[in-house]
Amino acid sequence: MSYGLHERPPAGTTVLAALQWLIVTVSSSVAVPLAIGDVYGLRPDEISHLMQQTMFFIGLASFLQAWLGHRYPMMDGPAGLWWGIFIILAQIGSSVGMGPRLIGQSFQVGLILAGGLFLLFGMLGWISKIQRWFTPLVSGTYMVLLAVSLCSSIVTGMLGIGYRHAKEVHPGIALVSVLIVALVLVFLRSRRLASYAVLLGMSIGWGLYAVLGWTEPIRPSDEWMVLPTLFFWGEPKWDGGVILTSLLTGFVLLTNLVTSLSVVGKATRSEPTVQQYNRGGVFTGVSHILSGLAGVVGMIPLSLAAAVIQTTGMAARLPFMAAMAGMMVIGMLPSVSQFLAALPTPVAYAGMFIAYTQLLGFGIKDLASIRLDDRDITIGGSSLLVGIGVMFVPATAWQHLPSLASFLFGNGLLLGVMVCLLLEHVVFPRPAESEPTTEMQKDGRSA
């Protein structure tokens, strides 16, 4: 470890390390507002505004966490679960007559309420207790269903369908997407370039698009600085289906919070304390409330920070906090946001494809960590079949049901996880004295 958690590197080292944190944070978050803008049919200026909001509030939430929360150099960023839900809700909402704006307005309320959950559980010290509900079987089912539900939008985007209003596969765009994915994989194999693999893949892909004439012109901004605003999607609206989905997602992300803190604690050689877990929960609640107020995708601490720390040996908090202050500055500069918003959406989808695969990987790891006896296979298999099966039911089949029922029965992800929770804890509860044995525990005993 070159610089520990509480050490202060020299000025030159601090500047370079801060620049590196800035690049990693931007590269891990730039694709999200582009994908949301594409799915929700936003205009280029609206996508730029959403990009600006996202950058500012990532910087603010991460700075607060490093200063007052868990106190690790770990960026908050758009959660894959949250923006996956954002995309799924848009698809379901359109089938029941809910426009994108109304979905966004309802989602703002859902994020604020989910933030309230994190805040409450962190203040009361309940995070570890609630986490027990989401056993590896439940969380693994959730991750697998999320990956399956997202694959259509991801692959469609990479093939160029929808880009510049295209309704058919664009062979050239599809080939470039494959090339970008291959480049990201190559960069990930390099210890020096792994932290920038997504950024490098997107940059090269964007350059190819520019050479081939497939890019849109970067729109100049009339203003040099704009402060962030509240409620990007408009006045908050209450919708039971969206709220229920948001609260369930918030519960699932409790597990993600605990896991991320543990991983980064090992990378910094400073294991998190109970107080750090609780403070991290409190300020994850704050970041969710900020996300809801701003109208951006919900943010959580990203375990990607552990990879950066292990690769660079830089665990000091000062460069990280300087980088997050830089993120807030970027979020107030429309010219920078306009530039980032010009990134072609197929490039963004392709650049983040490997990150999407991690969602499925997390689910498989969770399921593989337990002994799949007849009970577990019945619960997991039933939940996955229900969830995936509902995804193949035409969305229009639910349009005459009440809004709450439409979102519940038309959302394979939500329905599958609710079935899993019900079977795991109510129908087939496991006796306390026979807790599931994970492969890790089994190996530990044999050692």
Secondary structure as a PSIPRED ss2 file (coil, helix, strand):
# PSIPRED VFORMAT (PSIPRED V4.0)

   1 M C   1.000  0.000  0.000
   2 S C   1.000  0.000  0.000
   3 Y E   0.000  0.000  1.000
   4 G C   1.000  0.000  0.000
   5 L C   1.000  0.000  0.000
   6 H C   1.000  0.000  0.000
   7 E C   1.000  0.000  0.000
   8 R C   1.000  0.000  0.000
   9 P C   1.000  0.000  0.000
  10 P C   1.000  0.000  0.000
  11 A H   0.000  1.000  0.000
  12 G H   0.000  1.000  0.000
  13 T H   0.000  1.000  0.000
  14 T H   0.000  1.000  0.000
  15 V H   0.000  1.000  0.000
  16 L H   0.000  1.000  0.000
  17 A H   0.000  1.000  0.000
  18 A H   0.000  1.000  0.000
  19 L H   0.000  1.000  0.000
  20 Q H   0.000  1.000  0.000
  21 W H   0.000  1.000  0.000
  22 L H   0.000  1.000  0.000
  23 I H   0.000  1.000  0.000
  24 V H   0.000  1.000  0.000
  25 T H   0.000  1.000  0.000
  26 V H   0.000  1.000  0.000
  27 S H   0.000  1.000  0.000
  28 S H   0.000  1.000  0.000
  29 S H   0.000  1.000  0.000
  30 V C   1.000  0.000  0.000
  31 A H   0.000  1.000  0.000
  32 V H   0.000  1.000  0.000
  33 P H   0.000  1.000  0.000
  34 L H   0.000  1.000  0.000
  35 A H   0.000  1.000  0.000
  36 I H   0.000  1.000  0.000
  37 G H   0.000  1.000  0.000
  38 D H   0.000  1.000  0.000
  39 V H   0.000  1.000  0.000
  40 Y C   1.000  0.000  0.000
  41 G C   1.000  0.000  0.000
  42 L C   1.000  0.000  0.000
  43 R C   1.000  0.000  0.000
  44 P H   0.000  1.000  0.000
  45 D H   0.000  1.000  0.000
  46 E H   0.000  1.000  0.000
  47 I H   0.000  1.000  0.000
  48 S H   0.000  1.000  0.000
  49 H H   0.000  1.000  0.000
  50 L H   0.000  1.000  0.000
  51 M H   0.000  1.000  0.000
  52 Q H   0.000  1.000  0.000
  53 Q H   0.000  1.000  0.000
  54 T H   0.000  1.000  0.000
  55 M H   0.000  1.000  0.000
  56 F H   0.000  1.000  0.000
  57 F H   0.000  1.000  0.000
  58 I H   0.000  1.000  0.000
  59 G H   0.000  1.000  0.000
  60 L H   0.000  1.000  0.000
  61 A H   0.000  1.000  0.000
  62 S H   0.000  1.000  0.000
  63 F H   0.000  1.000  0.000
  64 L H   0.000  1.000  0.000
  65 Q H   0.000  1.000  0.000
  66 A H   0.000  1.000  0.000
  67 W H   0.000  1.000  0.000
  68 L H   0.000  1.000  0.000
  69 G C   1.000  0.000  0.000
  70 H C   1.000  0.000  0.000
  71 R C   1.000  0.000  0.000
  72 Y C   1.000  0.000  0.000
  73 P C   1.000  0.000  0.000
  74 M C   1.000  0.000  0.000
  75 M C   1.000  0.000  0.000
  76 D E   0.000  0.000  1.000
  77 G E   0.000  0.000  1.000
  78 P E   0.000  0.000  1.000
  79 A C   1.000  0.000  0.000
  80 G H   0.000  1.000  0.000
  81 L H   0.000  1.000  0.000
  82 W H   0.000  1.000  0.000
  83 W H   0.000  1.000  0.000
  84 G H   0.000  1.000  0.000
  85 I H   0.000  1.000  0.000
  86 F H   0.000  1.000  0.000
  87 I H   0.000  1.000  0.000
  88 I H   0.000  1.000  0.000
  89 L H   0.000  1.000  0.000
  90 A H   0.000  1.000  0.000
  91 Q H   0.000  1.000  0.000
  92 I H   0.000  1.000  0.000
  93 G H   0.000  1.000  0.000
  94 S H   0.000  1.000  0.000
  95 S H   0.000  1.000  0.000
  96 V C   1.000  0.000  0.000
  97 G C   1.000  0.000  0.000
  98 M C   1.000  0.000  0.000
  99 G C   1.000  0.000  0.000
 100 P H   0.000  1.000  0.000
 101 R H   0.000  1.000  0.000
 102 L H   0.000  1.000  0.000
 103 I H   0.000  1.000  0.000
 104 G H   0.000  1.000  0.000
 105 Q H   0.000  1.000  0.000
 106 S H   0.000  1.000  0.000
 107 F H   0.000  1.000  0.000
 108 Q H   0.000  1.000  0.000
 109 V H   0.000  1.000  0.000
 110 G H   0.000  1.000  0.000
 111 L H   0.000  1.000  0.000
 112 I H   0.000  1.000  0.000
 113 L H   0.000  1.000  0.000
 114 A H   0.000  1.000  0.000
 115 G H   0.000  1.000  0.000
 116 G H   0.000  1.000  0.000
 117 L H   0.000  1.000  0.000
 118 F H   0.000  1.000  0.000
 119 L H   0.000  1.000  0.000
 120 L H   0.000  1.000  0.000
 121 F H   0.000  1.000  0.000
 122 G H   0.000  1.000  0.000
 123 M H   0.000  1.000  0.000
 124 L H   0.000  1.000  0.000
 125 G C   1.000  0.000  0.000
 126 W C   1.000  0.000  0.000
 127 I H   0.000  1.000  0.000
 128 S H   0.000  1.000  0.000
 129 K H   0.000  1.000  0.000
 130 I H   0.000  1.000  0.000
 131 Q H   0.000  1.000  0.000
 132 R C   1.000  0.000  0.000
 133 W C   1.000  0.000  0.000
 134 F C   1.000  0.000  0.000
 135 T C   1.000  0.000  0.000
 136 P H   0.000  1.000  0.000
 137 L H   0.000  1.000  0.000
 138 V H   0.000  1.000  0.000
 139 S H   0.000  1.000  0.000
 140 G H   0.000  1.000  0.000
 141 T H   0.000  1.000  0.000
 142 Y H   0.000  1.000  0.000
 143 M H   0.000  1.000  0.000
 144 V H   0.000  1.000  0.000
 145 L H   0.000  1.000  0.000
 146 L H   0.000  1.000  0.000
 147 A H   0.000  1.000  0.000
 148 V H   0.000  1.000  0.000
 149 S H   0.000  1.000  0.000
 150 L H   0.000  1.000  0.000
 151 C H   0.000  1.000  0.000
 152 S H   0.000  1.000  0.000
 153 S H   0.000  1.000  0.000
 154 I H   0.000  1.000  0.000
 155 V H   0.000  1.000  0.000
 156 T H   0.000  1.000  0.000
 157 G H   0.000  1.000  0.000
 158 M H   0.000  1.000  0.000
 159 L C   1.000  0.000  0.000
 160 G C   1.000  0.000  0.000
 161 I C   1.000  0.000  0.000
 162 G C   1.000  0.000  0.000
 163 Y H   0.000  1.000  0.000
 164 R H   0.000  1.000  0.000
 165 H H   0.000  1.000  0.000
 166 A C   1.000  0.000  0.000
 167 K C   1.000  0.000  0.000
 168 E C   1.000  0.000  0.000
 169 V C   1.000  0.000  0.000
 170 H C   1.000  0.000  0.000
 171 P H   0.000  1.000  0.000
 172 G H   0.000  1.000  0.000
 173 I H   0.000  1.000  0.000
 174 A H   0.000  1.000  0.000
 175 L H   0.000  1.000  0.000
 176 V H   0.000  1.000  0.000
 177 S H   0.000  1.000  0.000
 178 V H   0.000  1.000  0.000
 179 L H   0.000  1.000  0.000
 180 I H   0.000  1.000  0.000
 181 V H   0.000  1.000  0.000
 182 A H   0.000  1.000  0.000
 183 L H   0.000  1.000  0.000
 184 V H   0.000  1.000  0.000
 185 L H   0.000  1.000  0.000
 186 V H   0.000  1.000  0.000
 187 F H   0.000  1.000  0.000
 188 L H   0.000  1.000  0.000
 189 R C   1.000  0.000  0.000
 190 S C   1.000  0.000  0.000
 191 R C   1.000  0.000  0.000
 192 R C   1.000  0.000  0.000
 193 L C   1.000  0.000  0.000
 194 A H   0.000  1.000  0.000
 195 S H   0.000  1.000  0.000
 196 Y H   0.000  1.000  0.000
 197 A H   0.000  1.000  0.000
 198 V H   0.000  1.000  0.000
 199 L H   0.000  1.000  0.000
 200 L H   0.000  1.000  0.000
 201 G H   0.000  1.000  0.000
 202 M H   0.000  1.000  0.000
 203 S H   0.000  1.000  0.000
 204 I H   0.000  1.000  0.000
 205 G H   0.000  1.000  0.000
 206 W H   0.000  1.000  0.000
 207 G H   0.000  1.000  0.000
 208 L H   0.000  1.000  0.000
 209 Y H   0.000  1.000  0.000
 210 A H   0.000  1.000  0.000
 211 V H   0.000  1.000  0.000
 212 L H   0.000  1.000  0.000
 213 G C   1.000  0.000  0.000
 214 W C   1.000  0.000  0.000
 215 T C   1.000  0.000  0.000
 216 E C   1.000  0.000  0.000
 217 P C   1.000  0.000  0.000
 218 I C   1.000  0.000  0.000
 219 R C   1.000  0.000  0.000
 220 P C   1.000  0.000  0.000
 221 S C   1.000  0.000  0.000
 222 D C   1.000  0.000  0.000
 223 E C   1.000  0.000  0.000
 224 W C   1.000  0.000  0.000
 225 M C   1.000  0.000  0.000
 226 V C   1.000  0.000  0.000
 227 L C   1.000  0.000  0.000
 228 P C   1.000  0.000  0.000
 229 T C   1.000  0.000  0.000
 230 L C   1.000  0.000  0.000
 231 F C   1.000  0.000  0.000
 232 F C   1.000  0.000  0.000
 233 W C   1.000  0.000  0.000
 234 G C   1.000  0.000  0.000
 235 E C   1.000  0.000  0.000
 236 P C   1.000  0.000  0.000
 237 K C   1.000  0.000  0.000
 238 W C   1.000  0.000  0.000
 239 D C   1.000  0.000  0.000
 240 G H   0.000  1.000  0.000
 241 G H   0.000  1.000  0.000
 242 V H   0.000  1.000  0.000
 243 I H   0.000  1.000  0.000
 244 L H   0.000  1.000  0.000
 245 T H   0.000  1.000  0.000
 246 S H   0.000  1.000  0.000
 247 L H   0.000  1.000  0.000
 248 L H   0.000  1.000  0.000
 249 T H   0.000  1.000  0.000
 250 G H   0.000  1.000  0.000
 251 F H   0.000  1.000  0.000
 252 V H   0.000  1.000  0.000
 253 L H   0.000  1.000  0.000
 254 L H   0.000  1.000  0.000
 255 T H   0.000  1.000  0.000
 256 N H   0.000  1.000  0.000
 257 L H   0.000  1.000  0.000
 258 V H   0.000  1.000  0.000
 259 T H   0.000  1.000  0.000
 260 S H   0.000  1.000  0.000
 261 L H   0.000  1.000  0.000
 262 S H   0.000  1.000  0.000
 263 V H   0.000  1.000  0.000
 264 V H   0.000  1.000  0.000
 265 G H   0.000  1.000  0.000
 266 K H   0.000  1.000  0.000
 267 A H   0.000  1.000  0.000
 268 T C   1.000  0.000  0.000
 269 R C   1.000  0.000  0.000
 270 S C   1.000  0.000  0.000
 271 E C   1.000  0.000  0.000
 272 P C   1.000  0.000  0.000
 273 T C   1.000  0.000  0.000
 274 V H   0.000  1.000  0.000
 275 Q H   0.000  1.000  0.000
 276 Q H   0.000  1.000  0.000
 277 Y H   0.000  1.000  0.000
 278 N H   0.000  1.000  0.000
 279 R H   0.000  1.000  0.000
 280 G H   0.000  1.000  0.000
 281 G H   0.000  1.000  0.000
 282 V H   0.000  1.000  0.000
 283 F H   0.000  1.000  0.000
 284 T H   0.000  1.000  0.000
 285 G H   0.000  1.000  0.000
 286 V H   0.000  1.000  0.000
 287 S H   0.000  1.000  0.000
 288 H H   0.000  1.000  0.000
 289 I H   0.000  1.000  0.000
 290 L H   0.000  1.000  0.000
 291 S H   0.000  1.000  0.000
 292 G H   0.000  1.000  0.000
 293 L H   0.000  1.000  0.000
 294 A H   0.000  1.000  0.000
 295 G C   1.000  0.000  0.000
 296 V C   1.000  0.000  0.000
 297 V C   1.000  0.000  0.000
 298 G C   1.000  0.000  0.000
 299 M E   0.000  0.000  1.000
 300 I E   0.000  0.000  1.000
 301 P E   0.000  0.000  1.000
 302 L C   1.000  0.000  0.000
 303 S C   1.000  0.000  0.000
 304 L H   0.000  1.000  0.000
 305 A H   0.000  1.000  0.000
 306 A H   0.000  1.000  0.000
 307 A H   0.000  1.000  0.000
 308 V H   0.000  1.000  0.000
 309 I H   0.000  1.000  0.000
 310 Q H   0.000  1.000  0.000
 311 T H   0.000  1.000  0.000
 312 T H   0.000  1.000  0.000
 313 G C   1.000  0.000  0.000
 314 M E   0.000  0.000  1.000
 315 A C   1.000  0.000  0.000
 316 A C   1.000  0.000  0.000
 317 R H   0.000  1.000  0.000
 318 L H   0.000  1.000  0.000
 319 P H   0.000  1.000  0.000
 320 F H   0.000  1.000  0.000
 321 M H   0.000  1.000  0.000
 322 A H   0.000  1.000  0.000
 323 A H   0.000  1.000  0.000
 324 M H   0.000  1.000  0.000
 325 A H   0.000  1.000  0.000
 326 G H   0.000  1.000  0.000
 327 M H   0.000  1.000  0.000
 328 M H   0.000  1.000  0.000
 329 V H   0.000  1.000  0.000
 330 I H   0.000  1.000  0.000
 331 G C   1.000  0.000  0.000
 332 M C   1.000  0.000  0.000
 333 L C   1.000  0.000  0.000
 334 P H   0.000  1.000  0.000
 335 S H   0.000  1.000  0.000
 336 V H   0.000  1.000  0.000
 337 S H   0.000  1.000  0.000
 338 Q H   0.000  1.000  0.000
 339 F H   0.000  1.000  0.000
 340 L H   0.000  1.000  0.000
 341 A H   0.000  1.000  0.000
 342 A C   1.000  0.000  0.000
 343 L C   1.000  0.000  0.000
 344 P C   1.000  0.000  0.000
 345 T H   0.000  1.000  0.000
 346 P H   0.000  1.000  0.000
 347 V H   0.000  1.000  0.000
 348 A H   0.000  1.000  0.000
 349 Y H   0.000  1.000  0.000
 350 A H   0.000  1.000  0.000
 351 G H   0.000  1.000  0.000
 352 M C   1.000  0.000  0.000
 353 F H   0.000  1.000  0.000
 354 I H   0.000  1.000  0.000
 355 A H   0.000  1.000  0.000
 356 Y H   0.000  1.000  0.000
 357 T H   0.000  1.000  0.000
 358 Q H   0.000  1.000  0.000
 359 L H   0.000  1.000  0.000
 360 L H   0.000  1.000  0.000
 361 G H   0.000  1.000  0.000
 362 F H   0.000  1.000  0.000
 363 G H   0.000  1.000  0.000
 364 I H   0.000  1.000  0.000
 365 K H   0.000  1.000  0.000
 366 D H   0.000  1.000  0.000
 367 L H   0.000  1.000  0.000
 368 A H   0.000  1.000  0.000
 369 S C   1.000  0.000  0.000
 370 I E   0.000  0.000  1.000
 371 R C   1.000  0.000  0.000
 372 L C   1.000  0.000  0.000
 373 D C   1.000  0.000  0.000
 374 D H   0.000  1.000  0.000
 375 R H   0.000  1.000  0.000
 376 D H   0.000  1.000  0.000
 377 I H   0.000  1.000  0.000
 378 T H   0.000  1.000  0.000
 379 I H   0.000  1.000  0.000
 380 G H   0.000  1.000  0.000
 381 G H   0.000  1.000  0.000
 382 S H   0.000  1.000  0.000
 383 S H   0.000  1.000  0.000
 384 L H   0.000  1.000  0.000
 385 L H   0.000  1.000  0.000
 386 V H   0.000  1.000  0.000
 387 G H   0.000  1.000  0.000
 388 I H   0.000  1.000  0.000
 389 G H   0.000  1.000  0.000
 390 V H   0.000  1.000  0.000
 391 M H   0.000  1.000  0.000
 392 F C   1.000  0.000  0.000
 393 V C   1.000  0.000  0.000
 394 P C   1.000  0.000  0.000
 395 A H   0.000  1.000  0.000
 396 T H   0.000  1.000  0.000
 397 A H   0.000  1.000  0.000
 398 W H   0.000  1.000  0.000
 399 Q C   1.000  0.000  0.000
 400 H C   1.000  0.000  0.000
 401 L C   1.000  0.000  0.000
 402 P C   1.000  0.000  0.000
 403 S H   0.000  1.000  0.000
 404 L H   0.000  1.000  0.000
 405 A H   0.000  1.000  0.000
 406 S H   0.000  1.000  0.000
 407 F H   0.000  1.000  0.000
 408 L H   0.000  1.000  0.000
 409 F H   0.000  1.000  0.000
 410 G H   0.000  1.000  0.000
 411 N C   1.000  0.000  0.000
 412 G H   0.000  1.000  0.000
 413 L H   0.000  1.000  0.000
 414 L H   0.000  1.000  0.000
 415 L H   0.000  1.000  0.000
 416 G H   0.000  1.000  0.000
 417 V H   0.000  1.000  0.000
 418 M H   0.000  1.000  0.000
 419 V H   0.000  1.000  0.000
 420 C H   0.000  1.000  0.000
 421 L H   0.000  1.000  0.000
 422 L H   0.000  1.000  0.000
 423 L H   0.000  1.000  0.000
 424 E H   0.000  1.000  0.000
 425 H H   0.000  1.000  0.000
 426 V H   0.000  1.000  0.000
 427 V H   0.000  1.000  0.000
 428 F C   1.000  0.000  0.000
 429 P C   1.000  0.000  0.000
 430 R C   1.000  0.000  0.000
 431 P C   1.000  0.000  0.000
 432 A H   0.000  1.000  0.000
 433 E H   0.000  1.000  0.000
 434 S H   0.000  1.000  0.000
 435 E C   1.000  0.000  0.000
 436 P C   1.000  0.000  0.000
 437 T C   1.000  0.000  0.000
 438 T E   0.000  0.000  1.000
 439 E H   0.000  1.000  0.000
 440 M H   0.000  1.000  0.000
 441 Q H   0.000  1.000  0.000
 442 K H   0.000  1.000  0.000
 443 D H   0.000  1.000  0.000
 444 G H   0.000  1.000  0.000
 445 R H   0.000  1.000  0.000
 446 S H   0.000  1.000  0.000
 447 A C   1.000  0.000  0.000
